[in-house]
Amino acid sequence: MPYINYYGENVIFDSKARLIDNPFQQSSILDNTVWSLHEIQLFLQHFFNHPKDFTRMSTHFPHKSIHQLIEFYYDFKEVFELKEY
């Protein structure tokens, strides 16, 4: 079983199907679905400047898709009280 370095931690990848050796090398999706604290702060800053203008906001997030910005908004609009904007 190979050890994979994922965000600084060694994890074991046990593929019983043996279709791929390392899932993290096969896809970059995992890297940009995690939101850092800095990215969350940046999202909130740009959201308050341009409410729901996700196309305009996306220029500040080169590693996030517009879909990911919208998804983040809907997942956290109640947590950050964004519904009023």
C-alpha positions in Angstrom: 0.0 0.0 0.0 1.4 3.4 -1.0 1.8 6.2 1.5 0.5 9.5 0.1 1.5 13.0 1.4 -1.8 14.9 1.7 -1.5 18.4 3.1 1.6 17.5 5.0 0.3 14.2 6.4 1.1 10.7 5.3 -2.0 8.7 4.6 -2.4 5.2 3.4 -4.3 4.6 0.1 -5.6 1.1 -0.2 -7.1 0.5 -3.6 -8.7 -2.8 -3.7 -9.7 -2.3 -7.3 -6.1 -1.3 -8.2 -7.5 1.1 -10.8 -5.2 4.0 -9.8 -2.1 4.3 -7.7 -2.6 7.7 -6.2 -6.0 9.4 -6.3 -4.5 12.8 -5.4 -2.3 12.8 -8.5 -5.2 11.8 -10.7 -7.3 14.8 -9.7 -6.7 18.4 -8.7 -10.3 18.7 -7.6 -9.4 17.9 -4.0 -6.9 20.7 -3.8 -9.3 23.5 -4.6 -12.4 22.2 -2.8 -10.9 22.9 0.6 -11.3 26.6 1.6 -8.5 28.1 3.7 -9.3 30.7 6.3 -7.7 33.3 4.0 -10.0 32.3 1.1 -13.0 32.5 3.4 -12.0 36.0 4.5 -11.4 37.0 0.9 -14.7 35.6 -0.2 -16.6 37.6 2.5 -14.7 40.8 1.7 -15.5 40.6 -2.0 -19.1 39.4 -1.4 -19.8 42.5 0.7 -18.3 44.7 -2.1 -20.1 42.9 -4.9 -23.1 40.9 -3.5 -23.9 37.8 -5.6 -21.7 39.0 -8.5 -19.9 35.7 -8.6 -18.4 36.3 -12.0 -16.7 39.4 -10.8 -15.7 37.7 -7.5 -14.1 34.8 -9.4 -11.3 37.1 -10.7 -9.9 37.0 -7.2 -10.0 33.2 -6.9 -7.9 31.7 -9.7 -8.1 28.2 -8.2 -11.9 28.2 -7.6 -14.6 27.9 -10.2 -17.7 30.2 -10.3 -19.7 27.1 -9.4 -17.5 26.6 -6.2 -18.1 30.2 -5.2 -21.9 29.8 -5.6 -21.8 26.5 -3.8 -19.8 28.1 -0.9 -22.4 30.9 -0.7 -25.4 28.5 -0.5 -23.6 26.2 2.0 -22.7 29.1 4.4 -25.1 31.9 3.7 -26.9 31.3 7.1 -23.7 30.8 9.0 -22.3 34.2 7.8 -25.7 35.9 7.6 -25.4 36.5 3.8 -29.1 36.0 3.0 -29.8 39.7 3.4 -27.5 40.8 0.6 
